Amino acid sequence: MAEERKSLIKKIGSTAAMNELMAEYFKELDQAANTHSAKVAWCTSVGPAELLRAFGFGVYFPENHGAMLGTSRLAPDLIPAANAVGYSPDICSYCTSDVGSYLQKNTPLTKAFGIKTVPRPDVLVYNTNQCRDVQDWFSFYQREFDVPLIGVETPRSVGEVKSEQVQDIVVQLKGLIPALEQVSSQKFDIDRLREVVASSYRCTLGWKKVLRAAENVPSPITFFDGTIHMGPAVVLRGDDRAIGYYETLHAELQQRIEQNNGAVDGEKLRFFWEGMPVWGKLRAHAELFAENRACVVASTYCNSWIFEPLAEPDPFLGMARAYTELFIVRSEAYKERYLEGMARDYRIDGFIYHDAKTCPNNSNNRYGLPGRLAQKLELPYVVFNGDLNDLRLYSEEQARTQFEALIEQVS
């Protein structure tokens, strides 16, 4: 019998604590939905979660469920069910896999946490700062559950963030309050919102420290680790438990730094990942780069849950600015400057751009940016085709060939 190949991925000890925290979160939502002990709000991942928590809602994020469908590799089998009821195979595969999951009554929450189904919503709240698809995605569930659908329309291709743009979002956020008061049967409490936003800000600072630890050479954490450990920053911002988790994780990473213990043994190369992960291939990608003593040290994706404007004294202004300064909604010129800064801060040797078939809004390679940046920084890059969830759109052989060619180019 052939000897089993040893994994090159170093386990992060704090993962056990994160898994316990995520299990608590999902079980609390399940209990709230089943016992009606609290109302449940569904929210887009970069939506006004703080406002919802201030009203006492249990907050559920379908995009997080979409990522779970990707990592569990259930998505390719579920997407056709959404296609069969008219949802195009070209739209967000988070959306189509999640709709397919609902139609097929198949969720990874069952295997992971013993939960039969996602929590039934009492209200659906979106923010279009990620893309148009989230509004149509939530509209499906509005028709299914007959509950209120409310949201925020965010500007796109934003260069310098202007005060009038921020004020427009402030007005829209405040405009959500009457509906949330009606659904929750609670009056809005500005002091409670300040508390939640302050907690969310502290979570941001903790998550930023974790990601910035990768500036160290060798890096104590990889992009692939980050996609997993960002979970609390996505689903529990505004909840103090997320703050405590990132303190624990950062302490572990700091210990690795002090011991010169890199996430990748013998780290020789450092890359930046631009775009979405291929959720069903996280392990395979992590192994491939580790084999070549290459560390993917940073990404715009993981950094998208750093919301420093939440420090604003006015919580509405802080939320509005944070969710309008998001990388995904910015202009090409801004993105180019941002990536230039990241290349410098993380001392990278090259860029990896994921052209995700069903996620054009988070594929930043389509308007010449990689070439412009390569010319300016004299750093090589590769663009590979794939998708966040639909593995039918991804070629293992082609991606490996492209990754290895980039590694060879800079070795």
N, C-alpha and C positions, 0 to 999 in steps of 0.2 A: 504493500500500500504506500503510495507516494506520501512524503512528509508534508503536512499542511504548511502552507506559506505563511510566514510570520507577518502580521500587519505592521506597517510603518507609521501608523497613526498613533500618536501619543494621547492617551486618555486624559481628560481634564477631570480632576477629582471632584470639583464643584458640580459636575453634571448631575450627580445623584440628588443634590439639594435642589437643583433646578427642576428635575423631573418630579420631585415631591411637590414643589410649588405649583407647577403646571397642572398636576393631578388635582390639587386642592382647588385651583381655579375652575377647572371644568366640572368637578363634582359639585361645587357651590352653585354654578350655573344650572346644572341638572336639577339640583334640589329646588332652586328658586322657581324653575319652570314647572316642575312637577307638583310642588306644594303651594305654589302661588305666594311664597313667603316674601318675594320681591319681584318687581317688574323687570323684564328683560328687554334691553335695547340692542339691536344689531347695529354695528358701526363699521364703516370702512376704516382700514388700518391707519390712515393718516387723517382721521376725522375728529370731530369734537368730543373725544372720549371723556375729557375732563368735565365738560358740561353735563354729560350723562351721569357720571359718577356723583356729581354734586346733587343730583336729584335722587340718588339712591338706587339707580338702575344697576342690575348685573349687566355687564357689557360683554357682548360676544362679537367676534371678528371673523366673518366668513372667509376673508383672505387668509387668515391663519389656518382655517380648516382647509382651504385650497392648497396651501403648502404641505399640510399633512397628507392630503390626497396624492401630492406629488412624491413625497418621500416614501410613502407606503407603496407607490407604483400602482395604485388602484385607478389613477386618472385615465389611462388609455382605454380601460374597459368601461368606464362610466361616461366619458365624453360622447360616445355615439347615442346614448339615451337623450342627451340634450339636443344633439343634432337632429334626432328624429322628430322633435317637437318644434323645430324651426330655428334653433340657435346655430349660427354659422360655425363651421370648423375654423374659420379665420379670426374669430373674436377671442378674447382672453380665455385661456384654458383653465385659469382659476375658476372663472365664471361657469364654463361649460362642464368642468369636472364636478363642481359643487352642485349645479343643477342636476347633473346626472346622478350624483350621490343621493340627492333628495328623491329623485324619481325611482331609483333602484333600491332605496332604503338600505344603503350600504355606506357606513362611515368608519374611518379608522379609530374613532373615539371608542368603539365597542371593544376592539382588541386592546387598545392602550389603557383604557380606564374603566371598562365594563359599562359604558354608557350606551344606551340603545340608539339614541338619536340626538341631533343637535337641539339646543333649547328653543322652544317656540317663542317667537318675538312678540312683544307688545307694541313695539314701534321700530321703524327702520330709518336709520339716519346715515346719509352719505355725504361725502365731500368729493367733488370731481377733480381735485388736485392731482390724483393719480391718472385718471382717464375717464372718458365718457362711459365706458362699459360698466362701471360700478353702479351708475344710476339705473341702467337697464337691467342689470343683475338683480338689484334690490326690487325693481318693479315686478320681476317675476314672483318674488315672495310676497309682495303686497297683494298681488292677485290671488295667490294661494291662501294666505292667512287673513286677508281682509283687515289689515291693521294700517295705521297711518304711516305714510312715507314722506319724510321731510329731508331737506338737505341744503347744501351750500354749493354755489357755482363759483369756482376759482378761475382767475385769468390764467392764460397759457403764454408761453414764450416770454416770460417776464425778464427784463434786463435789470435795471435798477428798480428795486421795489419802491413804488411811490405811495405817498401817504393816502392818496385818494383810493388806491387799490386796497390798502389795508383797512381803511374806514368802510369800504363797501363790504368787506368780509365781517367786520364788527357788526354792522347793521344786520347782515344775514344771520350771524350767530345769535344775536339778541332776538331776531325774529323767530327763532326756534322755540323760545321759552314758553309762549302760550300753549303750544301743542304738548310740550313736555310736562307742563303743569297739569294739563288735563289728563294725560295718560298716567302720570305718576300719582295724581291726587295730592301733590305737594306744591307749596308755594316756593318760588325761586329764592335762594338764600345766597347773597353775594359773598358773605363771609365763608360759607362752606365751599364755594367755588374757589375762593382765594386759597384755602387750605389744600384743595385737590390740585390746583395748578402748581402750588409750591412743591407738593410732593412729586408731581410729574417732572418739574424742573430738576429736583434732586436726583431723580432717576436718570434724567438726561446727562447730568454731570458724571454719575457713576458709569453709565454706558460709554460715555466719551473717554473716560480714563481707561476703560478696558480696551477700546479700539486703539487708542493712542499708545498703549503699551507695545503695539506692533512696530512702532518707530525704532524700538531697540533692535540691535543686531547682535545675535540672532533674535528673531521675533519669537515671543513666547506663545503666540496664538496665530492661527491661520484664518483666512477668509471663510473657509469651510467650517471651522469651529464657530466663527461669528454668526453664521446663518442659523445655527442651532441655539446659541446662547442669547440671541436677540429676542427670544420668545417673551421674557418678562417685560422688555422695553416696549413690545408691541401690545400685549394684551393686559398688562398690569400697570401701565403708567398711571399715576394718580393714586396708586395703592402702595403704601410704605413697604410692603413685602418685597417689591421689586428693588427698592433702594438697598435693603439689607442683602439681597442676593448679589448685587453687583459689588458691594463691599467685600463679600466673601470671594467672589471670582477674581477681583483685582488683586486681593492679597495673595492668592495662589499664583497669579501671573507675575507679581512682583518677586515672589520667591524663586520662580523660574529664572527671572532676569538676574537676580543676585547669584544664582548658581550657574549662570551661563548655559542654561538648559533650554535650547530652542525647541520650538514645536516640530521643526524638521531637523533631524540629525545632520550635522555637517552642512548647514545652510550655506549655499554659494550664490544663489540667484534669488531675486525678489521681484515679484510681479504684482500688478494691480489688475483687479477684475472689474470690468465695467459692464453693467447690465444685470439682469436677473440670474440667479443660480439655475442650474438644471437640477431640480430637486431630487429626481430619481437617480442622479449620478454623483451626488456629493461625495460618497465614499470612494468611488472609482476615480474621480478627479483628484481627491486628496492624496490617494495612493500614488497616482501617476506622477504628480509633482514631487512628492516626497522621495520616490525612487530616484529622481534626478537631482536631489538635493536643492530643490527649488521651493520657495515658500511664497504662496499668494498671500501677501501681507495686508491688503486693504481693498476696499470697494466703496463705490458710491452707494450701493444697496444697503449695506449695514449702517453706513453713516446717515442714512435717511431718517433714522429715529433718534437723531440728536436735535433737540429743539431749544436752543439757548435763548431765543427771544421770550420764552416763558418766564424769564426773570423780570419782565415788565411789571411794575406795580399794579397796573390795570390788567386784570386777568383776561378780559376780552381782547384788549390790544395785544397782549402776549400770545394768545391762541391764534389770533388773526395773522399776526406777523410770522409766527412759527410755521403755520400751515400754508403761507404764501411764499415764504423764502425757500421752500422745499426744492431740492435739486431738479426733480423731474419736471417742474413747471417753468424752469428758467430758460433763457435764450441760449443759442449756440455759443455766443461770445462769452457769456457767463460760465457755461459748462467748460469751455476751453480753458479759461483762467483757473477755474476750480481744479481741474485735473492737473494742470501745470503745477499748482501748489502742492497737490497730493503727491505727485512724482518726486518733488523736492523733499517734502517732509518724511516720506517713507523710504527714500533712497532706492527707488525701483529701477529695475533693469529693462522693463518692457511692459506693454499693456496687452491684456486679453479682452477683446470685445465680444460679447455674446449677442448675436443678432437673433432675438427670440421671435419666432414666426408670429405668435399670437399676442405679442406685447410690444407694439411699435413705440409706445410712449416711454418705455424703459429700455429701448435699444438705441444707443446714442452713436451709432456708426453709419447712419444712413445719409448724412448730409456733409460728408467730407471731413468730419472732425478728426478721425484717426490719422489721416494723412497730414492735416495741418499741424497737429500736435507732434507727430513724428518728425516733421521737418524742423519745427521749432526746437524740440528737445533732443533731437538725434537719438531717439529711443525707438527700437523696433516694436512692432505690434502684430497681432493676428486677429482676424475676424472669423469666428466659427458660427455656423448655422445650427440652431437647435430650438428648444422651447423650454419654458419654465416647467410645464407639466406633461405635455403630450410627447412622449418618447418616440412616437411614430415619426416625428419630425426631426429626430436626432440620429446621427450616424456615429456610432462608437469608433469605428475605424478611421473615419475622416477626421474627427475631433482629435483623436490620439496623434495622428500624423501631423496635424497642424500644431498641436502643443509641442510635440517633440522637435518640429522644425524651428519653432521659436526658441526653445531651450538651446538647441544646437547653435543657433545664430548668435546668442549672447554668451555662450560658454567659452 
